[in-house]
Every structure is written in C-alpha cells, then in structure tokens.
Amino acid sequence: MYALRTRLILAASLVLAVFLGVTGFALDRIFQEAALEQVHDRLQSRIYALLAAAEIKDNALALPRALPDPDYAVPGSGLYVRIDRDNGQPVWRSRSMLGLDIPFPKVPEPGQGVFSQIRGGPGPGLFTFGYRVRWELSPAGIRDYLVQVAESRASYAARLANFRHNLWFWLAGVSLMLLAVQGLILAWSLTPLRHLVRELAEIEHGDREFLSDRQPLELQPLVRRLNQLIRIGRRQLERHRNALADLAHSLKTPLSVLKNSAGQTASLAELQHQVQDTVSRMDDSLSYQLRRAAAGGNKVLVAPTALYPLAQRLRESLLKVHADKHLRIAIEMDAALTLQADSGDLLEILGNLLDNACKWASQQVLLRAHRDGVRGLILEVDDDGPGIPAGARERILERGTRIDEHTPGHGLGLAIVRELVTEHYAGDLQVGTSPAGGARVTVLLREED
C-alpha cells in the first residue's frame, strides 16, 4: 500500500500533468491559428500593395522595376509573385522565382482570395495567396488578372518552434514549482496526522493519558473516538484487575470454612455437607466474578431475590469462620423481604458487610433490612467493636485501605460493596456509629427500573 503522502503527490502530479498538457496543447493551437492569420493578412497586404503599384502600359497591366519589397528581386529569397491573365497567359514574374515552378492554387471568381499552404514546395514549403482582379482597360475593355503571392514557411516554422520551446520550458518550470508548492502544502496539511501519531506513541509509552483536543475539525471525531476507546480499554483493564482482587477476596471466607472444617471432630456426613456447601459457594463466586467482569457494569433486568435465605446462609458460614470468637449474629428482617437484584450481587454485598463486622465485633453482629418507602431497600450492619474513627470513614471505602494492619484482610470488602451499590443500583453507602458503640454500615439499594 502506498503512503498517504505518496498517493496525494501521485494524484496531484497526474492532475497537474493532464491540466498542463491540455493547456499547452490549447496554447499551441491558439498560437498556430494567430500566426496563420498573420501570414494571411500579410500576403493579402502584399497583393494590395502590388496592385497599388501597378501601371497601365500599352493597354496592359505592368509593374514598375522597383517593387515595394527588394526580396522580389532576389532569386530564392522566399518571397515570390506571379501575375497571369485570365486565360493563363503569363504577364509578370518576380526575379525571385527564377528557376522555380510553384503550383499556385486556382482562384475561381474575381474579387475572391484563396489562402493555402504548399508542403511540397522549396524548403519547408510555402504559404500562398491568390487574388483575381478585374481591371478596366481603354480601349481594350475589361480584363481579368490573377495575382498570386507566395512566402516561405521557414519564418513561420522558426517562430512556431521557438514558441513551443518557450512554452514547454515554462510549463515544465511551472510544473516543478507547483509540485514543490504542493509538497509543502501536503507537508503542512499532514502535520496534524504526524502529531496524532506522536501522541499515540506517547500514550503507548505512558507519557500521555489521552489525545489532545486541539485538532483540525476533520480529525476531531476521530480523536474523540480514539480517546473513548482508550478510556474503555483502561476501564476494562481496571475492571479485570478489580475482578481478580474481588475474586480472591470472595474466596477467602469459603477457604477459611474449609480450613476450620479440617480441624473439627464432626461426622463424615457433616464434613461432606460442609465441603459441598463451601465448594458450591466458591463455584458461585467464581461464576459471579467472571460474569461481572464480562458485563462491564451494565444493568440487567432480574427477578426478585429473597434476602433472608442468603443472610441465613452467610450467617452459618461466618459462625464457622469466626468460631473462636463465639459471636452472636442476629438477623432482623421480614422473611418475605425481596429485592429485584442479582443474587450474586446481594451475596457479595451481604457477605462483605457481615464478614467485615465479624472481624471487628467483640460479641455480637446485627443485620437489619427494611424498605425505605421509595422502591429501595436499606441494609444496616452493626457491631460492638471499637468502631471507625470519623476521619477514616471515607478513606476505608477506597480499595486496599486498612486502618489496622494487624487485623487480617486486604482492605477490599467495603470498597467492593460501594462499587456494587453505586454502579449497579444507584445507591449509597454510609459509615457511622452503632448503638453498641461499634461501627454501623448503612447501604441503600435501589431496584432496577
């Protein structure tokens, strides 16, 4: 494939060559026609001058010895004259025609002139002009004469050759100049594209985030779409990174359950049930995180999901994970309470809220859920732990932020909850103080429209 600059130069060169070729041909034709017109007028003027100098002697037309142009008296000078009667009888010949027989064309009627070219004459050929005149002679009466003048084509051919040389010389010079100007114009016109390529290279090397908006009008839609693709790519990369972190975080609790189950003295049937339930939860987490990463945060219509069974399931798992703390996990909600939301989203939200509360609680954790009257649901999770300082409540909602490095965790739980709540359900998450003195996390979930 040819480069864009090469294509433009080739196209401009072709158009320029065709245009200048047609222009040169047209100018050449115009010059030829003008030069022939000048020859015609000159020969006609010579005939009129000869007739004006003619005299009547002995009832016959005669010319003086000294003619207006001395070339008539020089043999082979390139200027010739012949006068004949209407019956073809010669009347007068210029001395320049000595030894020449020029085939002049015929002139049919008196008062008419005939202009022609003779290619086969002496030298490069001849231009001829014949004129038949009717002369009144007394007492001989009226008599017709044929006056014919010939001129060599050498002068005309030399002028034409000189004109063509100058014409094509200047057209070639103009062509080179226009091509140079065209090259400069193309270089200037393609400068924004070179800048765009340089900016893309800077983005590739991490020296720039987005393409500059200061672009020509024609490139602005392209730049907007490229910037949009860059944003989408970065969001997709960030979403995949978050999905991996969220997946690891969501598998932490089931792995803890399996670890604790290995140290229990339960029956084989109970152990099998715990392992199957935990593995099933891990598989659900894997499917949910993969689906969430692929969906890219888009909302979908889902069927209502019952909250109480999910909460009970999480309660049983967390009691096993935190068995050494002998916690009491209470659930206060209507058993028929439902929310039009993805079950995986609700499991992720409730699981992270309850697991975070269990880590910090001393003895008890309380989960409450109720409608707020505006097609939404309020979740409240309280614990009786040390609580969260007011200055750190906004900071702990950021990914990877922990206020106590001695407590196990990755600093992702509340961040994951806030992302799900705000991006998927247009909701909100607030951190406050519980009546028991610990932390209270309040979540507002809005149902899908």
C-alpha positions in Angstrom: 0.0 0.0 0.0 1.3 3.5 -0.9 1.7 6.0 1.9 -1.0 8.7 2.1 1.6 11.4 1.2 2.7 9.4 -1.9 -0.9 8.9 -3.0 -1.6 12.6 -2.8 1.6 13.5 -4.6 0.9 11.0 -7.4 -2.7 12.2 -7.7 -1.7 15.8 -7.8 1.1 15.1 -10.3 -1.3 13.3 -12.6 -3.9 16.0 -12.4 -1.2 18.6 -13.0 0.3 16.8 -15.9 -3.1 16.4 -17.6 -4.0 20.0 -16.9 -0.7 21.5 -18.2 -0.7 19.1 -21.2 -4.2 20.3 -22.2 -3.2 23.9 -21.5 0.0 23.6 -23.6 -1.9 21.9 -26.5 -4.6 24.7 -26.4 -2.0 27.5 -26.3 -0.1 25.8 -29.2 -3.3 25.7 -31.3 -4.1 29.3 -30.5 -0.6 30.4 -31.4 -0.7 28.5 -34.7 -4.1 30.0 -35.7 -2.9 33.5 -34.8 0.3 33.0 -36.7 -1.5 31.7 -39.8 -3.9 34.7 -39.6 -0.9 37.0 -39.6 0.6 35.3 -42.6 -2.8 35.5 -44.4 -3.1 39.2 -43.7 0.5 39.8 -44.7 0.1 38.1 -48.0 -3.1 39.9 -48.7 -1.5 43.2 -47.9 1.3 42.4 -50.3 -1.2 41.8 -53.1 -2.9 45.1 -52.4 0.5 46.9 -52.4 1.4 45.3 -55.8 -2.0 46.3 -57.3 -1.4 49.8 -55.9 2.0 50.0 -57.6 0.7 48.5 -60.9 0.6 50.7 -64.0 -1.2 50.5 -67.4 1.1 50.5 -70.3 0.0 49.7 -73.9 -3.4 48.6 -72.7 -1.8 46.1 -70.4 -1.0 45.7 -66.7 2.6 46.4 -65.9 4.7 46.7 -62.7 7.5 49.1 -62.0 11.1 47.9 -61.9 11.4 49.0 -58.3 8.9 47.0 -56.2 8.0 47.7 -52.6 10.0 44.8 -51.2 13.5 44.1 -52.5 13.2 40.4 -51.8 11.1 40.1 -55.0 14.3 40.7 -57.0 16.5 38.2 -55.2 16.3 34.6 -56.6 15.2 32.1 -54.0 14.6 34.8 -51.4 11.4 33.1 -50.2 9.0 35.8 -51.4 7.5 35.2 -54.9 5.0 36.9 -57.2 3.3 35.8 -60.4 0.7 37.7 -62.5 -1.3 35.9 -65.2 -4.2 36.8 -67.5 -7.5 35.0 -67.1 -6.6 32.7 -70.0 -3.4 31.6 -68.2 -1.0 33.7 -70.3 1.9 35.0 -68.1 2.0 38.7 -67.6 4.8 39.2 -65.0 7.1 37.1 -62.8 9.3 38.3 -59.9 13.0 37.6 -60.3 12.9 35.6 -57.1 11.0 32.9 -59.0 13.9 32.3 -61.3 14.1 28.5 -61.9 11.1 27.8 -59.8 7.7 26.4 -60.8 5.3 27.0 -57.9 1.9 25.2 -58.1 -0.4 28.1 -57.1 -4.0 27.2 -56.3 -6.8 28.2 -58.6 -9.0 31.3 -57.8 -12.5 30.8 -59.2 -14.1 34.3 -59.2 -12.9 38.0 -59.5 -12.8 39.7 -56.1 -12.0 36.5 -54.3 -8.9 35.5 -52.5 -7.6 32.0 -51.7 -5.1 31.3 -49.0 -3.3 27.9 -48.9 -0.2 26.0 -47.9 2.1 24.1 -50.2 4.0 21.4 -48.3 6.0 20.2 -51.3 7.5 23.5 -52.4 11.0 24.7 -51.9 12.5 24.4 -48.5 10.0 23.8 -45.7 7.0 24.7 -48.0 5.1 27.8 -49.0 2.2 29.9 -48.0 0.3 31.2 -51.0 -2.4 33.7 -51.5 -4.2 34.2 -54.9 -6.4 37.0 -55.8 -8.4 37.5 -59.1 -9.0 41.1 -60.0 -11.0 42.6 -62.9 -9.3 45.6 -64.5 -10.8 48.1 -66.9 -8.5 48.9 -69.8 -9.4 51.5 -72.5 -10.0 51.0 -75.3 -9.3 47.3 -74.8 -12.1 47.0 -72.4 -12.3 44.9 -69.2 -9.7 42.2 -68.5 -9.2 39.7 -65.6 -5.8 39.2 -63.9 -4.7 36.6 -61.4 -2.2 37.9 -58.9 -0.5 35.3 -56.7 2.0 35.7 -53.9 4.0 33.0 -52.1 6.1 33.2 -49.0 8.4 30.5 -47.5 7.2 28.7 -44.4 10.7 29.0 -42.9 9.9 32.1 -40.8 6.6 30.7 -39.6 8.2 27.3 -38.7 11.0 29.1 -36.8 8.5 31.2 -34.8 6.4 28.2 -34.1 9.4 26.1 -32.9 10.6 29.0 -30.7 7.2 29.4 -29.2 6.9 25.7 -28.5 10.3 25.6 -26.9 9.5 28.6 -24.7 6.0 27.2 -23.9 7.1 23.8 -22.8 10.1 25.2 -21.0 7.9 27.5 -18.9 5.2 24.9 -18.4 7.8 22.4 -17.2 9.2 25.1 -14.8 5.7 25.9 -13.6 5.1 22.2 -13.1 8.1 21.8 -10.9 7.3 24.9 -9.0 3.7 23.7 -8.4 4.9 20.3 -7.4 7.2 21.8 -4.9 4.4 24.0 -3.5 2.1 21.0 -3.5 4.7 19.1 -1.5 5.0 21.9 1.0 1.2 22.2 1.3 0.9 18.4 1.8 3.6 18.5 4.5 1.8 21.3 6.2 -1.6 19.6 5.8 -0.4 16.3 7.1 1.3 17.8 10.2 -1.8 17.2 12.4 -1.6 13.5 11.5 2.1 13.3 12.4 1.3 15.0 15.7 -1.5 12.5 16.2 0.8 9.6 15.6 3.4 11.1 18.0 0.7 11.5 20.7 -0.4 7.9 20.2 3.3 6.8 20.7 3.4 8.9 23.9 0.3 7.2 25.2 1.8 3.8 24.3 4.9 4.7 26.4 2.9 6.1 29.2 3.9 9.7 28.7 0.4 10.9 28.0 -3.1 9.8 29.0 -5.3 11.0 26.2 -5.0 12.6 22.8 -5.1 16.4 22.6 -8.4 18.0 21.7 -6.7 20.7 19.7 -7.0 19.0 16.3 -8.4 20.1 12.9 -12.1 19.9 12.6 -11.9 16.8 10.3 -9.8 14.9 12.9 -11.9 15.8 16.0 -14.4 13.0 15.6 -11.5 10.5 15.2 -9.7 11.9 18.2 -12.9 11.7 20.3 -13.5 8.1 19.4 -9.8 7.1 20.0 -10.0 8.8 23.4 -13.2 6.9 24.1 -11.5 3.6 23.1 -8.6 4.4 25.4 -11.0 5.1 28.3 -12.9 1.9 27.6 -9.7 -0.1 27.4 -8.4 1.4 30.7 -11.8 0.8 32.4 -11.8 -2.8 31.1 -8.3 -3.3 32.4 -9.1 -1.8 35.8 -12.3 -3.9 35.9 -10.4 -7.1 35.2 -7.8 -6.2 37.9 -10.6 -5.5 40.4 -12.3 -8.7 39.4 -9.2 -10.7 40.3 -8.9 -8.9 43.6 -12.6 -9.3 44.3 -12.4 -13.0 43.4 -9.5 -13.5 45.8 -11.4 -11.6 48.5 -14.7 -13.6 47.9 -12.8 -16.9 48.1 -11.2 -16.0 51.4 -14.2 -16.9 53.6 -15.0 -20.2 51.9 -11.4 -21.2 52.2 -11.4 -20.3 55.9 -14.5 -22.5 56.3 -12.7 -25.4 54.7 -9.7 -24.8 56.9 -11.8 -24.8 60.1 -13.7 -27.8 59.0 -10.5 -29.8 58.7 -9.8 -29.2 62.4 -13.3 -30.2 63.6 -14.3 -33.5 65.0 -17.5 -33.7 63.1 -19.0 -36.7 61.5 -18.1 -37.7 57.9 -21.6 -36.8 56.7 -21.4 -33.3 58.3 -18.0 -32.8 56.9 -19.1 -33.8 53.4 -22.0 -31.4 53.7 -19.8 -28.5 54.8 -17.3 -29.2 52.0 -20.0 -29.5 49.3 -21.7 -26.3 50.5 -18.4 -24.4 50.7 -17.3 -25.6 47.3 -20.7 -24.7 45.8 -20.3 -21.2 47.2 -16.8 -20.9 45.8 -18.1 -22.0 42.4 -20.9 -19.4 42.6 -18.3 -16.7 43.5 -16.2 -17.7 40.5 -19.2 -17.6 38.1 -20.4 -14.3 39.6 -17.0 -12.5 39.3 -16.4 -13.7 35.8 -19.9 -12.6 34.8 -19.4 -9.3 36.5 -16.1 -8.7 34.7 -17.5 -9.6 31.3 -20.7 -7.5 31.8 -18.7 -4.3 32.3 -21.1 -2.9 34.9 -24.2 -2.9 32.7 -27.6 -3.2 34.4 -29.9 -6.1 33.5 -33.4 -7.0 34.4 -33.5 -9.7 37.0 -36.1 -11.5 39.1 -36.7 -10.6 42.7 -34.3 -12.2 45.2 -35.3 -13.2 48.7 -32.8 -11.7 51.2 -33.5 -13.9 54.3 -32.2 -17.2 52.9 -29.0 -15.5 51.7 -28.5 -13.9 55.1 -29.0 -17.2 56.9 -26.6 -19.0 54.6 -23.9 -16.3 55.2 -24.6 -16.4 59.0 -23.9 -20.1 59.2 -20.7 -19.8 57.2 -19.4 -16.9 59.2 -20.1 -18.5 62.5 -17.8 -21.3 61.4 -15.1 -18.9 60.2 -15.1 -16.9 63.4 -15.9 -19.8 65.7 -13.0 -18.8 68.0 -14.8 -15.5 68.9 -18.1 -17.1 69.9 -20.1 -14.4 68.1 -23.8 -13.9 68.1 -25.0 -12.9 64.6 -28.6 -11.6 64.7 -30.8 -11.1 61.6 -33.8 -8.7 61.8 -35.8 -8.7 58.6 -39.1 -9.9 57.2 -38.6 -13.4 55.9 -40.6 -12.5 52.8 -38.5 -9.4 52.0 -37.2 -9.4 48.4 -35.3 -7.1 46.2 -35.2 -7.0 42.4 -31.4 -7.5 42.2 -28.9 -10.1 41.1 -28.4 -12.8 43.8 -24.7 -12.8 43.3 -24.6 -9.0 43.9 -26.6 -9.4 47.1 -24.4 -12.3 48.3 -21.3 -10.2 47.6 -22.7 -7.1 49.5 -24.1 -9.0 52.5 -21.1 -11.3 52.7 -18.5 -8.4 52.8 -20.6 -6.3 55.2 -21.1 -9.2 57.7 -17.5 -10.5 57.3 -16.2 -7.0 58.0 -18.4 -6.7 61.0 -17.4 -10.1 62.4 -13.7 -9.2 62.2 -14.1 -6.2 64.4 -17.0 -7.3 66.7 -16.4 -8.3 70.3 -19.5 -10.4 70.9 -22.4 -9.5 68.5 -23.3 -8.5 65.0 -26.7 -7.3 63.9 -28.1 -7.3 60.3 -31.3 -5.3 59.7 -33.1 -4.8 56.4 -36.3 -2.9 55.6 -37.9 -0.9 52.9 -37.5 2.9 52.9 -40.7 3.7 51.0 -39.0 4.8 47.7 -38.7 1.5 45.9 -35.4 0.8 47.7 -34.0 -1.2 50.5 -31.9 -0.2 53.5 -29.4 -2.6 54.9 -27.8 -1.9 58.3 -25.0 -3.9 59.8 -23.9 -3.1 63.4 -21.1 -4.5 65.5 -19.9 -3.8 69.1 -16.3 -3.4 68.2 -14.0 -0.4 68.6 -15.8 1.5 65.7 -14.3 3.5 62.9 -12.8 7.0 63.6 -14.7 9.8 61.8 -11.6 10.9 59.9 -11.1 7.4 58.5 -14.6 6.6 57.4 -14.3 7.9 53.9 -10.7 6.6 53.4 -11.6 3.0 54.3 -14.0 2.9 51.3 -11.0 3.0 49.0 -9.5 -0.2 47.6 -6.6 -1.6 49.6 -7.1 0.8 52.6 -6.9 -0.6 56.1 -7.0 1.2 59.4 -5.5 -1.7 61.4 -2.7 -3.6 59.7 -2.8 -6.3 62.5 -6.3 -7.4 61.6 -6.4 -10.0 58.7 -7.8 -8.7 55.5 -7.0 -7.0 52.2 -8.9 -3.7 52.5 -11.3 -4.6 49.7 -14.6 -5.5 51.4 -16.2 -2.1 51.8 -14.7 -0.9 48.5 -16.3 -3.8 46.6 -19.6 -3.1 48.3 -19.5 0.6 47.5 -18.7 -0.1 43.8 -21.6 -2.6 43.5 -24.0 -0.3 45.3 -23.2 2.9 43.4 -22.5 1.5 39.9 -25.2 -1.2 39.7 -28.0 0.1 42.0 -27.6 3.9 42.1 -27.4 3.6 45.8 -25.2 4.8 48.6 -23.0 3.6 51.4 -22.5 5.4 54.7 -20.3 4.5 57.7 -21.4 5.6 61.2 -21.6 4.5 64.8 -23.8 1.8 66.1 -25.8 2.0 69.3 -23.5 -0.7 70.8 -20.5 1.7 70.2 -19.0 -0.1 67.2 -19.4 0.6 63.5 -22.6 0.9 61.6 -22.6 0.5 57.8 -25.8 1.6 56.1 -26.4 0.7 52.5 -29.2 2.0 50.3 -30.1 -0.3 47.3 -32.5 0.9 44.6 -34.3 -1.6 42.5 -33.8 -1.8 38.7 -36.2 0.4 36.7 
